């Protein structure tokens, strides 16, 4: 059975410690987390955003799942909205999973009503369960 490859979308400025936990869990035999640690330092609508979008798309196209870490600022991140929307396009078409890092965090609209599988908490087993239950529901 092939490994499930997971592209992780998160707020690079706020939620880096969660990324580090995922990297520690990456030894899981069933899942491979593909985390872009560079963090876009350019505006999504700038002329410099093209190469970043190309690199992110290439990573997504080699993945099977998108895992969104819904942090406090996620809903305001134009990059996260772009990653979620890009993951749902026909040439990428990833299975969607997400976890709220705090219950009051606002869910990005791209995750709503599309069959996103939710982890009930940021715990390894809960996230693995959400990834196993993720489907393409859009």
FENJOPE-V241063 format. One record per residue. N is the residue number from 1. PSI is psi in whole degrees, 0 to 359 (999 if undefined). OMEGA is omega as a letter, one per 40 degrees, with the letter a starting at -180 (NA if undefined). D_LAST is the distance of its C-alpha to the last C-alpha in Angstrom with 2 decimals. Layout:
BEGIN
n->(N | N)
psi->(PSI | PSI)
omega->(OMEGA | OMEGA)
d_last->(D_LAST | D_LAST)
END
This chain:
BEGIN
n->(1 | 2 | 3 | 4 | 5 | 6 | 7 | 8 | 9 | 10 | 11 | 12 | 13 | 14 | 15 | 16 | 17 | 18 | 19 | 20 | 21 | 22 | 23 | 24 | 25 | 26 | 27 | 28 | 29 | 30 | 31 | 32 | 33 | 34 | 35 | 36 | 37 | 38 | 39 | 40 | 41 | 42 | 43 | 44 | 45 | 46 | 47 | 48 | 49 | 50 | 51 | 52 | 53 | 54 | 55 | 56 | 57 | 58 | 59 | 60 | 61 | 62 | 63 | 64 | 65 | 66 | 67 | 68 | 69 | 70 | 71 | 72 | 73 | 74 | 75 | 76 | 77 | 78 | 79 | 80 | 81 | 82 | 83 | 84 | 85 | 86 | 87 | 88 | 89 | 90 | 91 | 92 | 93 | 94 | 95 | 96 | 97 | 98 | 99 | 100 | 101 | 102 | 103 | 104 | 105 | 106 | 107 | 108 | 109 | 110 | 111 | 112 | 113 | 114 | 115 | 116 | 117 | 118 | 119 | 120 | 121 | 122 | 123 | 124 | 125 | 126 | 127 | 128 | 129 | 130 | 131 | 132 | 133 | 134 | 135 | 136 | 137 | 138)
psi->(135 | 150 | 144 | 122 | 126 | 121 | 127 | 126 | 125 | 164 | 110 | 331 | 335 | 329 | 29 | 329 | 329 | 323 | 317 | 324 | 317 | 320 | 322 | 326 | 352 | 351 | 353 | 132 | 339 | 341 | 146 | 116 | 127 | 102 | 122 | 108 | 356 | 323 | 111 | 120 | 13 | 155 | 142 | 335 | 11 | 165 | 342 | 355 | 338 | 308 | 326 | 315 | 320 | 315 | 317 | 318 | 318 | 317 | 317 | 321 | 341 | 0 | 168 | 337 | 153 | 123 | 119 | 124 | 106 | 98 | 185 | 324 | 4 | 316 | 341 | 358 | 113 | 328 | 317 | 319 | 318 | 315 | 317 | 312 | 319 | 323 | 337 | 355 | 154 | 333 | 350 | 302 | 67 | 152 | 141 | 133 | 154 | 161 | 133 | 129 | 342 | 144 | 334 | 357 | 139 | 129 | 129 | 137 | 332 | 346 | 350 | 139 | 32 | 16 | 24 | 132 | 130 | 133 | 138 | 345 | 165 | 76 | 144 | 309 | 323 | 320 | 318 | 318 | 315 | 318 | 320 | 328 | 354 | 142 | 173 | 103 | 24 | 999)
omega->(a | i | i | a | a | i | a | i | a | i | a | a | a | a | a | a | i | i | a | i | i | i | i | i | a | i | i | a | a | a | i | i | i | a | i | a | a | a | a | i | i | i | a | a | i | i | i | a | a | i | i | i | i | i | i | i | i | i | a | a | i | a | i | a | i | i | a | i | a | i | a | a | a | a | a | a | i | i | i | i | i | i | i | i | a | a | a | a | a | a | i | i | a | i | a | i | a | i | i | a | i | a | a | i | a | i | i | a | a | i | a | i | i | i | i | i | a | i | a | i | i | i | a | a | i | i | i | i | i | i | i | a | a | i | i | a | a | NA)
d_last->(25.20 | 23.62 | 22.98 | 19.61 | 19.60 | 18.14 | 17.87 | 18.87 | 18.25 | 21.04 | 23.67 | 26.45 | 29.15 | 28.57 | 26.88 | 28.66 | 30.26 | 26.94 | 26.29 | 29.74 | 29.08 | 26.07 | 28.41 | 30.95 | 28.54 | 27.58 | 30.29 | 27.96 | 28.27 | 24.65 | 22.84 | 23.56 | 22.59 | 22.47 | 23.57 | 24.57 | 27.70 | 28.82 | 27.04 | 26.73 | 30.01 | 29.35 | 27.68 | 24.28 | 25.79 | 29.02 | 30.30 | 30.31 | 26.55 | 25.94 | 27.24 | 25.28 | 21.95 | 23.05 | 23.97 | 20.80 | 18.69 | 21.06 | 20.61 | 16.80 | 17.15 | 19.44 | 17.22 | 14.87 | 13.54 | 13.35 | 15.48 | 15.95 | 19.37 | 19.28 | 22.87 | 25.02 | 24.35 | 20.73 | 19.52 | 22.25 | 21.59 | 20.55 | 20.21 | 17.71 | 15.58 | 15.97 | 15.12 | 11.81 | 10.91 | 12.54 | 10.77 | 7.41 | 9.68 | 10.37 | 13.64 | 12.54 | 9.07 | 10.00 | 9.38 | 9.51 | 12.68 | 14.95 | 18.41 | 20.34 | 23.74 | 25.31 | 24.25 | 24.88 | 22.68 | 20.22 | 16.53 | 15.04 | 12.88 | 10.03 | 9.68 | 9.84 | 7.89 | 4.66 | 6.78 | 9.02 | 12.20 | 15.24 | 18.71 | 21.33 | 23.65 | 24.38 | 26.12 | 25.79 | 25.20 | 22.58 | 20.59 | 21.10 | 19.95 | 16.66 | 16.15 | 17.19 | 14.77 | 11.67 | 8.96 | 5.84 | 3.79 | 0.00)
END
